[in-house]
Amino acid sequence: MSAPVIIEATVKQTATLIFMHGLGDTGHGWSSALAAIRPPFMKVICPTAPTQPVSLNAGFRMPSWFDLKTLDISGPEDEPGIQAARDNVHGMIQKEVSAGIPANRIVIGGFSQGGALALYSALTYDQPLAGVVALSCWLPLHKQFPGAKVNSDDVPIFQAHGDYDPVVPYKFGQLSASLLKSFMKNVTFKTYNGLSHSSSDDEMDDVKDIISKWQQLNNHL
């Protein structure tokens, strides 16, 4: 993997956001939007996925966290690729923990394929995190849950989806959220009317508010 885009905190760092981009994008794609909404004490890490062939796009090589075989929610999935990408995310979390940022001050997030990876990585990490921001995405390997979950039931999840999404259907987001709500205690699913497969100012304002709220909740730790 190429070096991630890193936006350092503007005051003493006490929290971290690790955010994964969508298929075909790079870490630069989200870095400026996230820099504009993060609290001053939060460092932002935007890694770029390795370039690899993607079955869904006729084997064309592009930045991708894992192979996508289909966008059918019950279709075959690249389990080894998803788990390898998860291990990379866990390594990034561990690096921050080793540098003195507690896991419960680390937010994991992503958009589309990156959001799917964020959800899977958070649920299979063995220490409580500050929260998960999952935008326009789905829960990969969903049939393995809740069995595959090793994190706390209390980790907050903010899931957001446009109801006009032609790429990752809104229904997939809804189905993932209802499954998550069946075994996680703090799941919010927010719909953005008329939004396609992208973000919006309203959504980014909500992400800003939710990250700020999570960090305040953790401030006594």
C-alpha positions as CSV (number, residue, x, y, z in Angstrom):
1,M,0.0,0.0,0.0
2,S,1.2,3.5,-0.7
3,A,1.6,6.0,2.2
4,P,-1.6,7.3,3.6
5,V,-2.6,10.9,3.6
6,I,-2.2,12.2,7.1
7,I,-3.7,15.4,8.5
8,E,-2.1,16.1,11.8
9,A,-4.0,17.6,14.7
10,T,-3.7,21.3,15.1
11,V,-3.5,21.1,18.9
12,K,-2.2,18.2,21.1
13,Q,-3.5,15.0,19.5
14,T,-5.9,13.1,21.7
15,A,-7.9,11.2,19.1
16,T,-7.6,9.7,15.6
17,L,-10.0,9.1,12.6
18,I,-9.0,6.4,10.1
19,F,-11.2,6.7,7.0
20,M,-11.2,4.4,4.0
21,H,-12.2,5.7,0.5
22,G,-14.5,3.9,-2.0
23,L,-13.6,1.8,-5.0
24,G,-11.2,3.5,-7.5
25,D,-10.5,6.5,-5.3
26,T,-7.4,7.4,-3.2
27,G,-6.8,8.8,0.3
28,H,-6.7,12.2,-1.2
29,G,-10.4,11.9,-2.2
30,W,-11.7,12.4,1.3
31,S,-8.8,14.2,3.1
32,S,-9.9,17.8,2.6
33,A,-13.6,17.2,3.5
34,L,-12.6,15.4,6.7
35,A,-10.0,18.0,7.6
36,A,-12.8,20.6,7.5
37,I,-15.0,18.8,10.0
38,R,-12.7,17.0,12.5
39,P,-12.0,18.5,15.9
40,P,-8.6,20.2,16.3
41,F,-7.3,17.5,18.6
42,M,-8.0,14.7,16.0
43,K,-5.5,13.4,13.6
44,V,-7.0,12.1,10.3
45,I,-5.5,9.1,8.4
46,C,-6.8,8.5,4.9
47,P,-5.0,5.3,3.5
48,T,-5.1,4.4,-0.2
49,A,-6.2,0.9,-1.1
50,P,-3.7,-1.3,-3.1
51,T,-4.3,-1.4,-6.9
52,Q,-5.7,-4.8,-7.9
53,P,-8.0,-6.4,-10.4
54,V,-11.7,-6.0,-9.6
55,S,-14.0,-8.8,-10.9
56,L,-17.1,-6.5,-11.0
57,N,-15.2,-4.2,-13.4
58,A,-14.1,-7.0,-15.8
59,G,-10.8,-7.5,-14.0
60,F,-9.7,-3.8,-14.5
61,R,-7.0,-2.8,-12.0
62,M,-7.9,0.0,-9.6
63,P,-7.5,1.0,-5.9
64,S,-9.7,-1.6,-4.1
65,W,-9.6,-2.8,-0.5
66,F,-10.8,-6.3,-1.6
67,D,-12.2,-7.9,-4.8
68,L,-15.9,-7.2,-5.6
69,K,-17.5,-10.1,-7.4
70,T,-21.0,-8.7,-7.5
71,L,-23.2,-6.0,-5.9
72,D,-25.9,-8.6,-5.1
73,I,-26.2,-8.7,-1.3
74,S,-26.5,-12.5,-1.3
75,G,-23.8,-13.1,-4.0
76,P,-20.2,-14.5,-3.5
77,E,-17.7,-12.4,-1.6
78,D,-13.9,-12.2,-1.4
79,E,-13.6,-13.5,2.1
80,P,-9.7,-13.8,2.1
81,G,-9.4,-10.3,0.6
82,I,-11.8,-8.8,3.2
83,Q,-9.9,-10.4,6.0
84,A,-6.5,-9.3,4.7
85,A,-7.8,-5.7,4.4
86,R,-9.3,-6.0,7.9
87,D,-5.8,-7.0,9.2
88,N,-4.3,-3.8,7.6
89,V,-6.9,-1.6,9.3
90,H,-6.3,-3.4,12.6
91,G,-2.6,-2.6,12.1
92,M,-3.3,1.1,11.6
93,I,-5.4,1.1,14.8
94,Q,-2.6,-0.7,16.7
95,K,0.0,1.8,15.5
96,E,-2.1,4.7,16.9
97,V,-2.6,2.8,20.2
98,S,1.1,2.2,20.4
99,A,1.7,5.9,19.9
100,G,-0.5,6.7,23.0
101,I,-4.0,7.1,21.6
102,P,-6.4,4.8,23.4
103,A,-8.6,2.6,21.2
104,N,-11.7,4.3,22.6
105,R,-10.5,7.6,21.1
106,I,-10.1,6.2,17.6
107,V,-13.0,6.5,15.1
108,I,-13.0,4.2,12.1
109,G,-14.9,5.3,9.0
110,G,-15.3,4.9,5.3
111,F,-17.4,5.4,2.2
112,S,-18.9,2.6,0.0
113,Q,-16.4,-0.3,-0.1
114,G,-14.3,1.6,2.5
115,G,-17.4,1.9,4.7
116,A,-18.0,-1.8,4.4
117,L,-14.4,-2.4,5.4
118,A,-14.8,0.0,8.4
119,L,-17.8,-1.9,9.7
120,Y,-16.2,-5.3,9.3
121,S,-12.9,-4.1,10.9
122,A,-14.6,-2.5,13.8
123,L,-16.8,-5.4,14.7
124,T,-13.8,-7.8,14.5
125,Y,-11.4,-5.6,16.6
126,D,-10.9,-6.7,20.2
127,Q,-11.0,-3.4,21.9
128,P,-13.9,-0.9,22.2
129,L,-13.5,2.0,19.6
130,A,-14.9,5.5,19.8
131,G,-17.3,4.8,17.0
132,V,-17.8,3.8,13.3
133,V,-18.9,6.1,10.5
134,A,-20.3,4.0,7.7
135,L,-21.4,6.0,4.6
136,S,-23.3,4.5,1.6
137,C,-22.2,1.0,2.4
138,W,-23.1,-2.5,3.6
139,L,-21.9,-5.1,6.1
140,P,-19.6,-7.6,4.3
141,L,-19.8,-11.3,5.1
142,H,-23.0,-10.5,6.9
143,K,-24.0,-14.2,7.4
144,Q,-21.1,-14.6,9.8
145,F,-22.6,-12.1,12.3
146,P,-23.2,-11.8,15.1
147,G,-20.9,-14.9,15.5
148,A,-17.8,-13.1,14.1
149,K,-18.2,-10.1,16.3
150,V,-15.5,-9.7,19.0
151,N,-16.0,-6.0,19.9
152,S,-18.2,-4.5,22.6
153,D,-22.0,-4.3,21.9
154,D,-21.8,-0.6,22.9
155,V,-19.5,0.7,20.1
156,P,-21.6,3.4,18.4
157,I,-22.3,3.1,14.7
158,F,-23.4,6.0,12.5
159,Q,-24.6,4.6,9.2
160,A,-25.8,7.0,6.4
161,H,-27.2,6.3,3.0
162,G,-28.8,8.3,0.1
163,D,-32.2,6.9,-0.9
164,Y,-31.3,7.5,-4.6
165,D,-28.1,5.4,-4.7
166,P,-27.7,3.6,-8.0
167,V,-24.4,1.9,-7.0
168,V,-24.9,0.5,-3.5
169,P,-28.7,0.2,-3.3
170,Y,-30.4,2.0,-0.3
171,K,-32.0,-1.3,0.5
172,F,-28.6,-2.9,1.2
173,G,-27.9,-0.1,3.7
174,Q,-31.3,-0.7,5.4
175,L,-30.8,-4.4,5.6
176,S,-27.3,-4.0,7.0
177,A,-28.5,-1.5,9.6
178,S,-31.4,-3.8,10.7
179,L,-28.9,-6.7,11.1
180,L,-26.5,-4.5,13.1
181,K,-29.3,-3.3,15.3
182,S,-30.1,-6.9,16.2
183,F,-26.8,-7.3,18.1
184,M,-25.4,-3.8,18.6
185,K,-26.9,-1.4,21.1
186,N,-26.0,1.9,19.5
187,V,-26.8,2.0,15.8
188,T,-28.1,5.1,14.0
189,F,-29.2,4.8,10.4
190,K,-29.8,8.1,8.6
191,T,-31.4,8.6,5.2
192,Y,-30.6,11.5,2.9
193,N,-33.5,12.1,0.6
194,G,-32.5,12.4,-3.1
195,L,-28.8,11.7,-2.5
196,S,-27.1,9.4,-5.0
197,H,-23.8,7.5,-4.4
198,S,-22.0,10.4,-2.9
199,S,-21.8,12.6,0.2
200,S,-23.5,16.0,0.9
201,D,-23.0,19.0,3.1
202,D,-25.8,17.8,5.3
203,E,-24.2,14.4,5.7
204,M,-20.8,15.9,6.5
205,D,-22.4,18.3,9.1
206,D,-24.0,15.2,10.7
207,V,-20.6,13.3,10.7
208,K,-19.0,16.4,12.3
209,D,-21.6,16.5,15.1
210,I,-21.5,12.8,15.8
211,I,-17.7,12.6,16.0
212,S,-17.8,15.6,18.3
213,K,-20.4,13.9,20.5
214,W,-18.5,10.6,20.7
215,Q,-15.3,12.4,21.7
216,Q,-17.1,14.3,24.4
217,L,-18.4,11.1,25.8
218,N,-14.9,9.7,25.9
219,N,-13.3,12.8,27.3
220,H,-13.4,11.6,30.9
221,L,-11.3,8.6,30.0
